[in-house]
């Protein structure tokens, strides 16, 4: 059963630091398990709420990783475009 911060005694800051240590794949896999358990039913309202809250936290972790990956890809593509543009300008001046 997933535990809420209240149940573990963690503060928001402690919880955020713990989440920051999760890798994307780890968070994604745990999120898949949370969704599976919610869809299966058979849990109490309290357990369902705790699972939902955990799922929200895990989704934020996944979003953070994906946004970081997108930023890195965008930076790499912009760098490639800048290098190609500079190379084209140099070769245009040679002719």
N, C-alpha and C positions, 0 to 999 in steps of 0.2 A: 504494500500500500504506500502511495506517495504521501509524504508528510508536508504539511504547510509550515511556513516560518514560525507560526505560533506554536506548533507542535514540537519543532526542533529547537526553539528558543533563539533562532538566528534573527539578527536585525536585517534591515533592507540592505545595508552595506555589505554585511557578511554574505548574504544570499547572492548579491551581484558579483562579489569576488569569486564565489564558488561557481557561478554560472560562467564566468569569464574563462575558467580553466577547462570547460568542456570544448572539445573539438566539434566541428560541424557534424561529422558522421556519428559521433557519440550522441549528440543532442538529437539528431534526426532519428536515429534508431530508437531512442527512448521515447520520442514524440510518437512514433509509429506504434509503440507498445501502449502508450497512454490512450491513443485513439482506439486501438483494438479493444482495450479494457472498457472504455466508455461505450463503444458500440455493442459489446457483448451484453452489457447490462448486468443486473444481479448485484449491483453495489448499492450501498446505502446512499442517502442524499449527501451526508457528510463526506463519504469517500468519493462520490462523484464530483463534488465541489473541489475537493483537494486535487483530484486528477485533472479537472478542468484548469485550475490555477497552475498546476505544474506544466500542463500542456501550453498555456499561454507563455510561461517563462521560457520553455524550450523553443517555442516558435520565435521569441525575441532573439534568442541565441542564434538560431539558424538564420534569421533575417540579418543579424549583425555580420555573421560570416559571409553571407552572400553579397551584402552591400560592400564589404571590404574587398571581396574578390572582383566585383564589378568595377570598383574604383581602380584596382590594380590593372585590370584589363584595359580600361579606358586610358589610363596613364601610358601603358605600353603601346597602345594603338596611336595615341597622340604623338608619342616619341617617334614611332615608325613613320607617321605622316610627316612630321617635321624633318626627319632625316631624308626622306624621299624628296620633299619640296626643296631642300637645300641642294641636293644632288642634281635636281632638274635645273635649278637656277644656275649652277656652275656650268653645266654642260651647254645651256643655252647661250651663255656668254662666250663660249669657246669658238662658236661657229662663225 
